[in-house]
């Protein structure tokens, strides 16, 4: 189960995000369940408390370089622990789009949305290999 905040980059309507999760499910063989916090309920999301701690360590410092960001993040302390901080290699491509209605329908067919909360509870099962 993955708990998400339903922000613009990872919402249950964000086709590129959902496409990547379908690909991950297929590649890993894992069933994923996406459970979204309702709008304006970030107080229930533990990561929001973590960000608050990080913001206090930034203390208004201008984050205009990687070394500054890493230094601030390494000073952070949350729930008695320092975070693991590292730079990821590669770029995250932006502007990638799903092309056409057929591809969108195919993606949607892979999503099992809850009948009662279709925007907030989605299951993605790996494709069965014959």
trRosetta pair geometry for C-beta under 8 A, 3 or more apart (Angstrom, degrees):
i j d omega theta_ij theta_ji phi_ij phi_ji
1 33 4.6 -30 -107 73 72 108
1 35 5.8 6 -171 2 105 119
2 32 6.3 -6 1 -167 116 100
2 33 7.0 166 21 81 69 52
2 34 5.4 -23 68 -108 101 62
2 35 7.1 163 79 26 47 71
3 35 5.4 -32 -105 77 63 95
3 36 7.8 138 -164 -102 54 22
3 37 6.8 53 179 -42 97 90
3 45 6.9 -180 137 -125 120 86
4 7 7.7 -118 170 15 92 78
4 10 5.2 -133 -158 126 129 124
4 11 8.0 171 136 -100 132 32
4 34 5.9 -4 3 -166 129 94
4 35 7.1 153 21 78 78 42
4 36 5.0 -37 75 -103 93 71
4 37 7.1 -143 93 7 43 78
5 10 7.3 75 51 69 72 118
5 36 7.2 29 140 -154 4 78
5 37 5.4 -14 -122 39 51 116
5 42 6.3 28 -138 -105 120 88
5 45 5.6 14 -89 -101 100 165
5 47 7.7 -102 -46 63 121 121
5 48 7.7 114 -97 -57 136 107
6 10 7.4 -110 -106 91 17 80
6 11 5.1 53 -162 -113 62 80
6 12 7.0 -28 -120 -5 90 87
6 36 4.2 75 -61 -169 103 124
6 37 6.3 -131 3 61 105 66
6 38 7.7 0 12 -143 151 14
6 39 6.6 -87 90 -76 139 65
6 119 7.7 54 -127 152 129 99
6 120 7.4 -36 -75 -107 132 77
7 10 5.7 45 58 38 85 88
7 11 6.7 -134 79 -52 30 83
8 11 6.3 -21 -127 -18 23 116
8 14 7.3 114 166 -79 45 126
9 14 6.5 76 177 -125 24 165
9 17 6.5 126 158 -72 58 135
10 14 6.1 -102 -128 39 12 149
10 17 5.1 176 -120 -157 51 157
11 14 4.7 114 54 -19 74 100
11 17 7.4 117 45 48 46 148
11 36 7.5 47 -139 -117 58 147
12 18 7.3 66 -154 -74 44 123
12 34 6.8 157 -94 114 93 135
12 36 6.1 -93 -33 -32 112 145
12 113 7.7 98 -179 -114 132 110
12 118 7.7 163 141 139 149 62
12 119 5.0 166 61 -160 141 55
12 120 7.0 -112 -23 -67 149 26
12 122 5.6 160 -130 -30 113 137
13 119 7.4 -14 -41 -133 95 95
14 17 4.0 36 107 20 117 119
14 18 6.3 150 86 -15 64 88
15 18 5.6 -59 -143 43 32 109
15 19 6.0 39 157 -27 68 105
15 98 4.6 -79 134 3 134 137
15 104 6.1 -51 -127 -121 146 89
15 107 6.0 85 -154 105 95 163
16 19 5.6 -48 -145 32 30 116
16 20 6.7 30 155 -17 61 103
16 96 5.4 123 -135 89 133 94
16 97 6.9 -74 -69 -109 116 29
16 98 6.5 -156 -73 -30 66 90
17 20 6.0 -58 -155 35 30 108
17 21 6.6 25 150 -15 64 107
18 21 5.6 -55 -148 38 36 111
18 22 6.4 40 152 -22 67 101
18 107 6.2 99 109 173 114 120
18 111 6.5 -22 -169 -74 131 130
18 122 7.8 -61 -123 144 114 159
18 124 7.7 177 -163 -80 81 137
19 22 5.7 -51 -150 33 32 112
19 23 6.5 32 151 -17 64 105
19 98 6.1 171 -54 -78 145 115
19 107 5.6 -56 -87 -119 83 131
20 23 5.5 -51 -149 37 35 114
20 24 6.3 39 150 -22 65 103
21 24 5.3 -47 -145 35 36 115
21 25 6.4 41 153 -21 65 101
21 32 5.9 -118 177 81 109 165
21 34 7.2 18 -180 -58 166 128
21 124 5.7 137 130 22 105 170
22 25 5.7 -50 -148 34 32 112
22 26 6.4 31 153 -17 64 106
22 107 6.5 -144 -13 -141 158 79
22 110 5.0 55 -126 121 130 152
22 111 7.7 -81 -78 -62 113 79
22 124 5.6 -127 -94 -159 63 132
23 26 5.8 -55 -148 38 31 111
23 27 6.1 25 156 -15 66 111
24 27 5.9 -60 -142 42 29 107
24 28 5.8 5 167 -1 67 117
24 30 7.6 -31 136 54 86 109
24 32 7.3 56 93 -45 109 144
25 28 6.4 -67 -134 48 21 95
25 29 7.8 132 174 -44 52 2
25 30 5.8 -108 -131 74 63 69
25 31 6.8 47 -146 -114 113 28
25 32 5.2 -106 -84 -2 112 109
25 124 4.7 -145 -43 126 159 108
25 125 6.7 140 168 140 138 12
25 126 4.6 -154 151 -80 83 68
25 127 7.9 110 109 -9 96 66
26 29 7.9 19 -179 -67 21 41
26 126 5.2 139 -101 -147 37 80
26 127 4.9 15 -115 15 103 100
28 126 7.1 -134 72 -86 63 130
29 126 5.0 -41 -134 -35 35 174
30 126 6.5 105 49 -44 30 117
31 123 6.7 -2 178 -172 101 97
31 124 7.1 170 -160 86 55 52
31 125 5.0 -11 -116 -112 94 65
31 126 6.7 -98 -72 -6 58 81
32 123 7.1 160 88 -156 53 49
32 124 4.5 -1 58 55 102 101
33 121 7.4 -11 -175 -164 94 75
33 122 7.3 162 -157 85 49 46
33 123 5.1 -17 -104 -102 76 76
33 124 7.9 -168 -76 22 32 67
34 121 7.4 164 87 -148 64 28
34 122 4.4 -5 55 60 108 96
34 123 7.7 -161 20 -74 71 29
34 124 7.2 45 -13 -7 105 104
35 120 6.8 29 -160 160 55 75
35 121 5.7 12 -111 -107 71 72
36 119 6.9 -67 52 134 145 70
36 120 4.3 -117 58 -137 99 66
36 121 7.4 -121 21 -53 81 44
37 41 4.8 -146 168 83 106 106
37 42 6.8 112 115 -89 154 42
37 44 5.9 168 -131 74 125 111
37 45 5.3 -77 -41 -61 158 109
38 41 4.8 62 66 2 81 135
38 120 6.7 -12 -81 -109 67 143
41 44 5.2 -6 156 18 97 115
41 45 7.4 111 115 -22 72 95
42 45 5.1 -55 -156 30 56 118
42 48 4.5 121 166 -86 101 159
43 48 7.0 -95 -93 84 25 147
45 48 4.6 83 84 -9 98 109
45 49 8.0 -178 99 -6 60 79
46 49 5.8 -51 -164 29 48 112
46 50 6.8 50 143 -19 71 102
47 50 5.1 -49 -155 34 45 119
47 51 6.5 49 148 -23 71 98
48 51 5.6 -46 -149 31 36 112
48 52 6.7 45 149 -25 62 100
49 52 5.5 -46 -154 27 36 118
49 53 6.9 38 149 -18 63 100
49 78 7.4 134 122 -155 89 123
50 53 5.8 -54 -158 33 36 112
50 54 6.6 34 148 -17 67 105
50 78 5.2 49 -123 -158 75 169
51 54 5.4 -55 -149 38 37 113
51 55 6.2 41 152 -23 69 103
52 55 5.8 -51 -148 32 30 112
52 56 6.8 33 152 -20 61 102
53 56 5.8 -53 -156 30 33 113
53 57 6.9 30 149 -16 64 104
53 76 5.7 97 129 -158 103 101
53 77 7.0 -121 179 71 130 47
53 78 4.5 161 59 -85 170 105
54 57 5.7 -57 -155 36 37 111
54 58 6.6 40 149 -23 68 101
54 72 7.4 80 -170 138 80 101
54 73 6.5 0 -136 -113 110 69
54 76 5.1 -16 -99 -103 68 140
54 78 7.9 -31 -45 -48 75 129
55 58 5.5 -48 -150 29 37 114
56 59 6.7 25 172 -65 40 75
57 72 5.2 137 124 -176 103 80
57 73 7.4 126 99 -92 143 23
57 75 4.7 161 -158 91 125 107
57 76 4.8 -104 -16 -80 159 73
58 61 5.2 -132 -178 39 67 92
58 63 6.6 -41 -140 -55 122 114
58 72 5.0 42 -93 -167 65 144
61 68 6.6 -156 142 180 123 116
61 72 6.3 -165 62 -84 139 132
62 68 7.4 -16 94 156 61 161
63 68 5.7 -174 -133 109 53 116
63 69 5.2 68 -158 -81 106 87
63 72 7.0 -72 -99 16 103 151
64 68 6.6 36 48 39 54 150
65 68 4.7 90 63 7 84 105
65 69 7.1 -155 94 -6 43 88
66 69 5.7 -58 -149 38 33 110
66 70 6.2 29 156 -17 69 108
66 87 6.4 17 -164 -92 129 133
67 70 5.8 -55 -143 40 31 110
67 71 6.1 34 156 -22 65 107
68 71 5.8 -53 -145 35 28 112
68 72 6.4 26 157 -15 63 107
69 72 6.0 -59 -150 38 28 108
69 73 6.2 24 156 -16 65 111
70 73 5.7 -58 -144 40 30 110
70 74 6.1 29 158 -20 66 109
70 85 5.6 142 -146 143 77 129
70 87 7.3 -53 -77 -50 124 94
71 74 6.0 -57 -146 36 26 109
71 75 6.8 28 154 -21 60 105
72 75 5.9 -57 -156 30 33 112
72 76 7.3 49 146 -40 60 94
73 76 5.6 -35 -165 0 42 121
73 83 6.2 -67 168 65 94 129
73 85 4.5 136 113 -111 123 142
74 82 6.7 25 -164 -174 56 121
74 83 7.6 -118 -104 61 40 85
74 85 5.3 -108 -71 29 78 148
76 82 6.7 123 82 -143 67 66
76 83 5.7 11 80 4 121 110
77 80 7.4 -1 177 -127 95 11
77 81 7.1 161 -155 77 63 25
77 82 5.9 -39 -99 -84 67 65
78 81 6.5 -35 70 62 62 74
78 83 7.1 30 27 -52 111 94
93 96 5.2 67 117 -40 114 118
98 103 5.0 -164 179 114 97 121
98 104 5.5 117 123 -75 135 77
98 107 6.5 -53 -132 -20 155 148
99 103 5.7 67 67 18 56 149
100 103 5.0 93 70 10 89 100
100 104 7.0 -153 104 -4 48 90
101 104 5.4 -59 -148 40 37 113
101 105 6.1 39 154 -22 71 104
102 105 5.7 -52 -147 35 30 111
102 106 6.4 34 152 -21 63 104
103 106 5.6 -50 -148 34 33 115
103 107 6.5 35 152 -19 64 103
104 107 5.7 -52 -150 35 32 112
104 108 6.3 31 153 -18 65 107
105 108 5.7 -55 -144 39 31 111
105 109 6.3 38 153 -27 64 104
106 109 5.8 -53 -152 28 29 115
106 110 7.2 28 150 -19 59 103
107 110 5.9 -61 -164 29 36 111
107 111 7.1 26 147 -18 67 107
108 111 5.7 -58 -154 31 41 111
110 124 6.3 32 143 -139 96 87
110 125 7.7 -144 -171 50 76 68
110 127 7.7 -49 -124 -70 115 89
111 122 5.3 -30 -165 -161 105 113
111 123 7.6 132 -166 67 54 46
111 124 6.2 -32 -107 -87 62 82
112 122 6.9 136 71 -165 52 57
112 123 4.2 -26 66 64 110 98
112 124 7.4 -176 20 -75 83 32
112 125 6.9 41 -8 -10 126 101
113 118 3.9 41 160 -143 127 83
113 119 7.9 28 -154 -47 122 29
113 121 7.1 110 -163 86 56 67
113 122 5.5 -23 -100 -106 66 79
114 117 4.5 8 86 59 134 73
114 118 5.8 -149 65 -79 65 42
114 120 7.2 -44 40 71 131 71
114 121 3.7 31 -17 81 135 117
114 122 7.3 -101 -9 -69 81 40
115 118 7.1 12 -126 -62 14 92
116 121 7.9 19 70 39 79 134
117 120 4.2 -54 164 56 114 104
117 121 4.6 71 89 10 109 109
118 121 7.5 -70 -105 54 16 75
118 122 7.8 57 -171 -78 51 84
